[in-house]
Amino acid sequence: MPLLEVRDLGVRYGSVAAVRGVSFTCDAGEIVTLVGPNGAGKTSILNAVAGALESARLTGDVRFDDVPILGDAPERIVHRGISLVPEGRRIFTTLTVGENLRLGATPHGGSAEDMVSVLERFPILAEFRRRPAGLLSGGQQQQLALARALLARPRVLLLDEPSLGLAPQVVGDLFRAIADLRDEGIGIVLVEQHARRAMKLASRCHVMGHGTFVQGLEGSDVAEVVGAYFGGDALP
């Protein structure tokens, strides 16, 4: 039984079907990527799994450890072991780095040992712990958003466009951190604009179009995706 299983997921915004009949799984220690054009429904899928959408908008089934969670409150889903790092990072810019990190604490996470662990993983956050988060660079803010999610001790991470707006060198560091988390046994569902790089990390890749999956591929099949769906070398 997979750790996370999405079955025939649908998401509607009024009369518009943003996601239609999407099914996939993610297990411990693997990366599953969702790629496709803007508006294809990728963010809606992550928000549905994370409990960030009203249950009235949703159809289908999402199971974590074979327990139905679709429509549960976000805090219940975090407590179960799923954390979302949303597009745009969504940190609290007027709070300090340390205060942002403490917001990641849950009843089963956020201990002193957890804090030491994330600060060792992202040492710049330790250096700037008392600095307002809004003064961090984009890459440092992304590290903060990821560290905050890790304080909840997730078994599955949902990452929505984590490299958006970051410099190339910072993107490389970010992808190495994501690979390390996978190797430590965390399951990752990754929505990413740098599709080629994301797919090279992935166990599986799902290509989206118009709210549904148009093809599922192994992460090594980059050339097929480029030729079939993105046109030559257009894939980032």
C-alpha positions as CSV (number, residue, x, y, z in Angstrom):
1,M,0.0,0.0,0.0
2,P,1.5,3.4,-1.0
3,L,2.1,6.0,1.6
4,L,0.0,8.6,-0.3
5,E,-2.6,7.6,-2.8
6,V,-4.7,10.0,-4.9
7,R,-7.7,8.4,-6.7
8,D,-9.8,10.1,-9.4
9,L,-9.3,13.5,-7.8
10,G,-11.5,16.4,-9.1
11,V,-11.3,20.1,-8.2
12,R,-13.9,22.6,-9.3
13,Y,-14.1,26.4,-9.0
14,G,-17.7,27.2,-9.6
15,S,-18.6,25.7,-13.0
16,V,-14.9,25.3,-14.0
17,A,-13.3,21.9,-13.6
18,A,-9.7,22.7,-12.8
19,V,-8.7,19.1,-12.1
20,R,-10.4,16.0,-13.6
21,G,-9.8,12.4,-12.7
22,V,-6.2,12.6,-11.5
23,S,-4.7,9.5,-9.8
24,F,-1.2,8.9,-8.6
25,T,0.8,7.5,-5.7
26,C,3.8,8.6,-3.7
27,D,5.8,6.4,-1.4
28,A,8.5,7.0,1.2
29,G,11.8,7.9,-0.4
30,E,10.6,8.8,-3.8
31,I,10.0,12.0,-5.8
32,V,6.9,12.2,-8.0
33,T,6.8,15.3,-10.3
34,L,3.9,17.0,-11.9
35,V,4.8,19.1,-14.9
36,G,2.8,21.0,-17.5
37,P,1.8,24.6,-18.5
38,N,0.4,27.2,-16.2
39,G,-3.2,26.6,-15.4
40,A,-3.0,22.9,-15.9
41,G,-4.2,22.2,-12.3
42,K,-0.9,21.3,-10.6
43,T,-1.2,23.7,-7.7
44,S,-4.9,22.7,-7.2
45,I,-3.8,19.1,-6.8
46,L,-1.3,20.0,-4.1
47,N,-3.8,22.3,-2.3
48,A,-6.4,19.6,-2.4
49,V,-4.1,17.0,-0.8
50,A,-2.9,19.5,1.8
51,G,-6.5,20.4,2.9
52,A,-6.2,24.0,1.6
53,L,-9.5,23.8,-0.5
54,E,-13.1,23.6,0.6
55,S,-14.4,20.0,0.6
56,A,-17.4,21.1,-1.6
57,R,-14.9,21.8,-4.4
58,L,-13.5,18.2,-4.3
59,T,-14.4,14.8,-5.6
60,G,-12.5,11.5,-5.6
61,D,-10.4,10.1,-2.8
62,V,-7.0,10.9,-1.1
63,R,-5.6,8.4,1.3
64,F,-2.6,8.6,3.6
65,D,-1.5,5.4,5.2
66,D,-4.8,4.1,3.7
67,V,-6.8,6.6,5.8
68,P,-9.1,8.9,3.8
69,I,-8.0,12.6,4.3
70,L,-9.7,14.4,1.4
71,G,-11.5,17.4,2.9
72,D,-9.8,17.2,6.3
73,A,-8.6,20.4,7.9
74,P,-5.0,21.5,7.0
75,E,-3.8,21.1,10.6
76,R,-5.1,17.5,10.8
77,I,-3.3,16.7,7.6
78,V,-0.1,18.3,8.8
79,H,-0.4,16.3,12.1
80,R,-0.8,13.1,10.0
81,G,2.5,13.7,8.3
82,I,2.0,15.8,5.1
83,S,3.5,19.3,4.8
84,L,3.0,21.8,1.9
85,V,5.6,24.4,0.9
86,P,3.4,26.7,-1.2
87,E,4.3,28.6,-4.3
88,G,5.7,32.0,-3.3
89,R,6.9,30.6,0.0
90,R,4.3,32.4,2.2
91,I,6.6,33.2,5.0
92,F,5.7,35.9,7.6
93,T,8.0,38.8,6.5
94,T,7.5,40.9,9.6
95,L,8.4,38.1,11.9
96,T,12.0,37.0,12.6
97,V,13.4,33.8,11.0
98,G,13.2,32.1,14.5
99,E,9.6,33.1,14.9
100,N,8.7,31.7,11.5
101,L,10.4,28.5,12.3
102,R,8.5,28.1,15.6
103,L,5.3,28.3,13.6
104,G,6.3,25.0,12.0
105,A,6.0,23.3,15.4
106,T,3.2,20.7,15.8
107,P,2.3,18.4,18.7
108,H,4.8,15.8,17.4
109,G,7.5,18.1,16.0
110,G,9.3,21.4,16.7
111,S,11.4,20.1,19.6
112,A,14.8,21.5,20.4
113,E,16.4,18.6,18.5
114,D,14.2,19.3,15.5
115,M,15.3,22.9,15.5
116,V,18.9,22.0,15.7
117,S,18.5,19.6,12.8
118,V,16.9,22.2,10.4
119,L,19.5,24.8,11.4
120,E,22.3,22.4,10.7
121,R,20.7,21.7,7.3
122,F,20.3,25.4,6.5
123,P,23.0,27.2,8.5
124,I,22.2,30.6,7.0
125,L,19.0,30.5,9.0
126,A,20.9,30.0,12.2
127,E,23.1,33.0,11.3
128,F,20.0,35.2,10.6
129,R,17.7,33.7,13.2
130,R,16.9,37.2,14.7
131,R,16.6,38.9,11.4
132,P,13.1,39.8,10.0
133,A,12.3,37.2,7.4
134,G,11.4,39.9,4.8
135,L,15.1,41.0,4.7
136,L,16.2,37.5,3.5
137,S,17.1,36.9,-0.2
138,G,14.7,34.8,-2.2
139,G,16.8,31.7,-1.8
140,Q,17.1,32.2,1.9
141,Q,13.3,32.7,2.2
142,Q,12.9,29.4,0.3
143,Q,15.2,27.7,2.8
144,L,13.1,29.1,5.6
145,A,9.9,27.9,4.0
146,L,11.3,24.4,3.6
147,A,12.8,24.4,7.1
148,R,9.5,25.4,8.6
149,A,7.8,22.5,6.9
150,L,10.4,20.1,8.1
151,L,9.8,21.0,11.7
152,A,6.4,19.2,11.4
153,R,8.3,16.0,10.8
154,P,6.6,15.3,7.5
155,R,6.6,11.9,5.8
156,V,5.4,13.5,2.6
157,L,6.4,16.9,1.4
158,L,4.4,18.8,-1.2
159,L,6.6,21.3,-3.0
160,D,5.0,23.9,-5.3
161,E,7.4,25.7,-7.6
162,P,10.2,25.8,-5.0
163,S,12.8,27.3,-7.5
164,L,10.5,30.1,-8.7
165,G,12.4,33.4,-9.0
166,L,15.7,32.0,-7.7
167,A,19.2,32.4,-9.3
168,P,20.7,29.4,-11.1
169,Q,23.3,28.6,-8.4
170,V,20.6,28.8,-5.7
171,V,18.4,26.4,-7.8
172,G,21.2,23.9,-7.9
173,D,21.6,24.0,-4.1
174,L,17.8,23.7,-3.7
175,F,17.6,20.5,-5.9
176,R,20.5,19.0,-3.9
177,A,18.6,19.6,-0.7
178,I,15.5,18.0,-2.2
179,A,17.5,14.9,-3.3
180,D,18.9,14.6,0.3
181,L,15.4,14.7,1.7
182,R,14.4,11.9,-0.7
183,D,17.4,9.9,0.3
184,E,16.4,10.3,4.0
185,G,13.1,8.5,3.2
186,I,10.7,11.5,2.8
187,G,8.2,11.1,-0.1
188,I,8.0,14.3,-2.2
189,V,5.4,15.5,-4.7
190,L,7.1,18.2,-6.7
191,V,5.6,20.8,-9.0
192,E,8.4,22.6,-10.7
193,Q,9.1,25.0,-13.6
194,H,12.6,23.5,-14.1
195,A,10.9,20.4,-15.5
196,R,14.0,18.7,-16.9
197,R,15.9,18.9,-13.6
198,A,12.8,17.8,-11.6
199,M,12.3,14.8,-13.8
200,K,15.9,13.7,-13.5
201,L,15.3,13.4,-9.7
202,A,11.9,11.7,-10.0
203,S,10.8,8.1,-9.7
204,R,7.8,9.0,-11.9
205,C,6.6,12.1,-13.8
206,H,3.0,13.0,-14.7
207,V,2.5,15.4,-17.5
208,M,-0.6,17.6,-17.2
209,G,-2.8,19.4,-19.6
210,H,-6.2,20.9,-19.2
211,G,-6.7,19.6,-15.7
212,T,-5.8,16.0,-16.2
213,F,-2.8,13.7,-16.8
214,V,-1.9,13.3,-20.5
215,Q,1.0,10.9,-19.9
216,G,2.9,9.2,-17.1
217,L,6.6,8.6,-17.6
218,E,9.7,7.5,-15.8
219,G,12.0,10.3,-14.7
220,S,14.6,9.3,-17.3
221,D,12.3,9.8,-20.3
222,V,13.1,13.5,-20.6
223,A,13.6,13.5,-24.3
224,E,10.2,11.9,-25.0
225,V,8.5,14.6,-22.9
226,V,10.4,17.4,-24.6
227,G,9.6,16.2,-28.1
228,A,6.0,15.3,-27.4
229,Y,4.7,18.1,-25.2
230,F,7.1,21.0,-24.9
231,G,8.6,21.3,-28.4
232,G,12.2,20.6,-28.9
233,D,14.4,22.3,-26.3
234,A,11.7,24.4,-24.8
235,L,11.6,22.5,-21.6
236,P,13.6,24.4,-18.9
